[in-house]
């Protein structure tokens, strides 16, 4: 078994534990981002992808967090997110494998978190359909994320003025306050029933590439993923076209590489996962 396939197997194990928890508690979720693309184009992982991305509507996301805090996850897994850890640096909640494997992320480990295999769960927030407005909101959130990353030491030092400004601003605010400010901005329209669009503010992709009407997500439908049936958005192809354009077209071969900086530790030595 290749190293990338071994890491995918760990991620799949975590995903199936989350899927079981969500089914038992009637929590709606979707495969998202690269995992959605993999499900539709490859019926499983993108061959060179090494992680899993899930999406949950905000109310489902908050219910998931609350239930995990109350009930716990199956043995061998834990949850790390804004709600549980002042050192959590990313919008996505992470369900992590606690047991030791030979795969480690030193970048995550230096924050004092489990540095082995994990999957990401992103909240979907309702917003108005005004793209210019949502893009400005996205920019404000991204600015706070940079300050949080710099404060926690997650981002690499840079010469760019933007980095130094974010670093300086971090001295005047706690990580908990930054996490709360980010969450409050994402939830700006949580109570506004007239807002019928959804966006993932934690996405790698800007708002203009993934802002869609709520009906695009709708009632999940089941598709094959690594031999299992797992939920995707009702109009998954509409979302994929928005994000990736010609999503069935494979990228150039030189771009087919993992992007999450895991290392493989063997005999006390580490090498970057290829």
C-alpha positions as CSV (number, residue, x, y, z in Angstrom):
1,X,0.0,0.0,0.0
2,X,1.3,3.5,-0.9
3,X,1.9,6.1,1.8
4,X,-0.9,8.3,0.4
5,X,-3.3,5.4,0.3
6,X,-2.5,4.5,3.9
7,X,-3.2,8.1,5.0
8,X,-6.5,8.0,3.0
9,X,-7.5,4.8,4.8
10,X,-7.0,6.6,8.2
11,X,-9.1,9.6,7.0
12,X,-11.8,7.2,5.8
13,X,-11.8,5.5,9.2
14,X,-12.4,8.9,10.9
15,X,-15.1,9.8,8.3
16,X,-17.0,6.6,8.9
17,X,-17.0,7.2,12.7
18,X,-18.4,10.7,12.1
19,X,-20.9,9.4,9.6
20,X,-22.2,6.9,12.2
21,X,-22.4,9.6,14.9
22,X,-24.3,11.9,12.6
23,X,-26.7,9.1,11.5
24,X,-27.4,8.1,15.1
25,X,-28.1,11.8,16.0
26,X,-29.9,12.8,12.8
27,X,-27.3,15.4,11.9
28,X,-27.2,16.6,8.3
29,X,-23.8,16.9,6.7
30,X,-22.3,16.8,3.2
31,X,-19.0,15.8,1.6
32,X,-17.5,19.1,0.5
33,X,-14.6,20.7,-1.4
34,X,-12.1,18.1,-2.7
35,X,-14.0,15.3,-1.1
36,X,-17.1,16.2,-3.0
37,X,-15.1,16.4,-6.2
38,X,-13.6,13.0,-5.4
39,X,-17.0,11.5,-4.8
40,X,-18.5,12.7,-8.1
41,X,-15.4,12.3,-10.3
42,X,-13.6,9.3,-8.7
43,X,-16.3,7.7,-6.5
44,X,-13.8,8.1,-3.7
45,X,-10.7,10.0,-2.9
46,X,-9.0,12.1,-5.5
47,X,-6.0,9.8,-5.9
48,X,-3.5,12.4,-4.8
49,X,-5.6,14.0,-2.1
50,X,-4.9,13.2,1.5
51,X,-7.8,14.6,3.6
52,X,-11.5,14.8,4.0
53,X,-13.7,17.9,4.0
54,X,-17.2,17.9,5.4
55,X,-19.8,20.7,5.4
56,X,-22.7,21.2,7.9
57,X,-25.4,23.9,7.9
58,X,-24.6,26.2,10.9
59,X,-27.4,24.9,13.1
60,X,-26.4,21.3,12.4
61,X,-22.7,22.2,13.0
62,X,-23.5,23.7,16.4
63,X,-25.7,20.7,17.3
64,X,-22.8,18.4,16.3
65,X,-20.3,20.3,18.5
66,X,-22.7,20.3,21.5
67,X,-23.5,16.6,21.2
68,X,-19.9,15.6,20.9
69,X,-19.1,17.7,24.0
70,X,-21.9,15.9,25.8
71,X,-21.6,12.4,24.5
72,X,-18.1,12.2,23.3
73,X,-16.9,10.5,20.1
74,X,-16.1,6.8,19.8
75,X,-12.8,5.7,21.5
76,X,-9.8,6.7,19.5
77,X,-11.1,10.1,18.3
78,X,-11.5,13.6,19.7
79,X,-12.8,17.0,18.6
80,X,-10.8,20.2,18.3
81,X,-12.5,23.5,17.4
82,X,-13.0,27.1,18.6
83,X,-15.5,25.9,21.2
84,X,-13.1,23.5,22.8
85,X,-9.6,25.0,22.5
86,X,-8.2,28.6,22.6
87,X,-5.3,27.4,20.5
88,X,-7.5,26.2,17.6
89,X,-6.5,28.1,14.5
90,X,-8.9,27.2,11.8
91,X,-12.6,27.8,11.1
92,X,-13.0,24.1,10.5
93,X,-13.6,21.8,13.5
94,X,-11.2,18.8,13.3
95,X,-12.0,15.3,14.3
96,X,-8.7,13.7,15.1
97,X,-7.3,10.3,15.4
98,X,-5.8,10.0,18.9
99,X,-3.8,6.8,18.5
100,X,-0.3,7.1,17.1
101,X,0.4,6.5,13.4
102,X,3.5,7.1,11.3
103,X,1.9,10.2,9.8
104,X,2.5,13.6,11.5
105,X,1.9,17.2,10.8
106,X,4.6,19.1,12.6
107,X,3.0,22.4,11.7
108,X,-0.1,21.4,13.7
109,X,1.9,19.6,16.4
110,X,3.7,22.8,17.4
111,X,0.3,24.3,18.5
112,X,0.1,21.5,21.1
113,X,-2.7,19.6,19.1
114,X,-2.8,16.0,18.0
115,X,-0.7,16.0,14.9
116,X,-1.9,12.8,13.2
117,X,-4.6,12.1,10.7
118,X,-7.8,14.2,11.0
119,X,-10.8,15.4,9.0
120,X,-12.2,18.9,8.7
121,X,-15.8,19.9,9.3
122,X,-16.8,23.4,8.0
123,X,-20.0,25.3,9.0
124,X,-22.2,26.6,6.2
125,X,-23.5,30.1,6.9
126,X,-26.6,31.7,5.5
127,X,-26.0,35.1,3.8
128,X,-27.8,37.4,1.3
129,X,-27.2,36.9,-2.4
130,X,-25.3,40.2,-2.8
131,X,-21.9,38.9,-3.9
132,X,-20.0,42.2,-3.4
133,X,-21.3,42.3,0.2
134,X,-20.5,38.7,1.0
135,X,-17.0,39.1,-0.5
136,X,-16.4,42.1,1.9
137,X,-17.5,40.0,4.8
138,X,-15.3,37.1,3.6
139,X,-12.3,39.6,3.5
140,X,-13.0,40.8,7.1
141,X,-13.1,37.2,8.3
142,X,-9.9,36.4,6.4
143,X,-8.1,39.4,8.1
144,X,-9.0,38.1,11.5
145,X,-7.9,34.6,10.6
146,X,-4.5,36.0,9.6
147,X,-4.2,37.7,13.0
148,X,-5.1,34.5,14.8
149,X,-2.7,32.4,12.8
150,X,0.1,34.8,13.4
151,X,-0.7,35.0,17.1
152,X,-0.6,31.3,17.4
153,X,2.6,31.0,15.4
154,X,0.9,28.9,12.7
155,X,1.8,31.1,9.7
156,X,5.4,31.4,8.5
157,X,7.2,34.7,9.0
158,X,7.0,36.9,5.9
159,X,8.4,40.2,4.8
160,X,5.1,41.4,3.5
161,X,3.6,44.4,5.4
162,X,0.3,42.6,5.7
163,X,1.9,39.9,7.8
164,X,3.7,42.3,10.1
165,X,0.4,44.3,10.7
166,X,-1.4,41.1,11.5
167,X,1.4,40.1,13.9
168,X,1.3,43.4,15.6
169,X,-2.5,43.5,16.0
170,X,-2.3,40.1,17.6
171,X,-0.6,41.5,20.7
172,X,-3.7,43.4,21.7
173,X,-6.3,40.7,21.6
174,X,-6.7,37.2,23.1
175,X,-7.1,34.1,20.9
176,X,-10.5,33.5,22.5
177,X,-11.6,37.0,21.5
178,X,-10.4,36.5,17.9
179,X,-12.2,33.1,17.7
180,X,-15.4,34.8,18.9
181,X,-15.1,37.7,16.5
182,X,-14.6,35.3,13.6
183,X,-17.6,33.2,14.6
184,X,-19.8,36.3,15.1
185,X,-18.9,37.6,11.7
186,X,-19.7,34.3,10.1
187,X,-23.1,34.2,11.9
188,X,-24.0,37.8,10.9
189,X,-27.2,36.7,9.2
190,X,-27.9,33.5,11.2
191,X,-31.3,34.8,12.3
192,X,-32.2,36.5,9.0
193,X,-34.8,34.3,7.3
194,X,-34.7,36.4,4.1
195,X,-31.1,35.2,3.5
196,X,-31.3,32.1,1.2
197,X,-27.7,31.7,0.1
198,X,-25.0,29.6,1.8
199,X,-21.2,30.1,1.9
200,X,-18.3,28.3,3.5
201,X,-16.2,31.1,5.0
202,X,-13.4,28.6,5.8
203,X,-13.1,27.5,2.1
204,X,-9.8,27.8,0.2
205,X,-12.0,29.3,-2.6
206,X,-13.3,32.9,-2.5
207,X,-17.0,33.6,-2.1
208,X,-17.6,34.3,-5.7
209,X,-16.7,30.7,-6.5
210,X,-18.9,29.0,-3.9
211,X,-21.8,31.3,-3.0
212,X,-25.0,29.4,-4.0
213,X,-28.6,29.3,-3.1
214,X,-29.5,27.1,-0.2
215,X,-31.5,24.8,-2.4
216,X,-28.2,23.7,-4.1
217,X,-27.3,22.0,-0.9
218,X,-30.9,21.0,0.0
219,X,-31.7,17.4,1.1
220,X,-28.5,15.3,0.9
221,X,-28.4,12.6,-1.7
222,X,-26.2,9.5,-1.3
223,X,-23.4,8.7,-3.7
224,X,-20.6,6.1,-3.7
225,X,-17.4,7.0,-1.9
226,X,-14.8,4.3,-1.4
227,X,-17.5,1.6,-1.6
228,X,-19.9,3.3,0.9
229,X,-22.9,5.5,0.3
230,X,-22.3,9.0,1.7
231,X,-24.2,12.3,1.5
232,X,-23.5,15.1,-1.0
233,X,-25.4,18.3,-1.8
234,X,-28.7,17.7,-3.7
235,X,-27.3,19.7,-6.7
236,X,-23.7,18.7,-6.3
237,X,-22.8,19.2,-9.9
238,X,-24.0,22.8,-9.8
239,X,-21.7,23.5,-6.8
240,X,-18.8,21.8,-8.4
241,X,-19.2,23.7,-11.7
242,X,-19.3,26.9,-9.6
243,X,-16.0,26.1,-7.8
244,X,-14.0,24.2,-10.4
245,X,-15.7,25.0,-13.7
246,X,-14.9,21.9,-15.8
247,X,-14.7,19.7,-12.8
248,X,-14.5,16.4,-14.7
249,X,-11.2,17.5,-16.3
250,X,-8.1,16.2,-14.5
251,X,-5.5,18.8,-13.7
252,X,-2.0,18.6,-15.3
253,X,0.0,15.7,-13.9
254,X,2.5,17.9,-12.2
255,X,-0.3,19.3,-10.1
256,X,-1.5,15.9,-8.8
257,X,0.3,16.1,-5.5
258,X,-0.9,16.1,-1.9
259,X,-1.0,19.6,-0.4
260,X,-1.3,19.1,3.4
261,X,2.3,18.7,4.4
262,X,2.2,15.4,6.3
263,X,5.4,13.7,7.1
264,X,6.1,10.0,7.4
265,X,8.1,9.0,10.4
266,X,10.1,5.8,10.1
267,X,13.0,4.7,12.3
268,X,13.1,8.1,14.0
269,X,13.5,10.0,10.7
270,X,10.8,12.1,9.0
271,X,10.2,12.7,5.3
272,X,7.5,14.8,3.6
273,X,4.6,12.7,2.2
274,X,4.7,12.7,-1.6
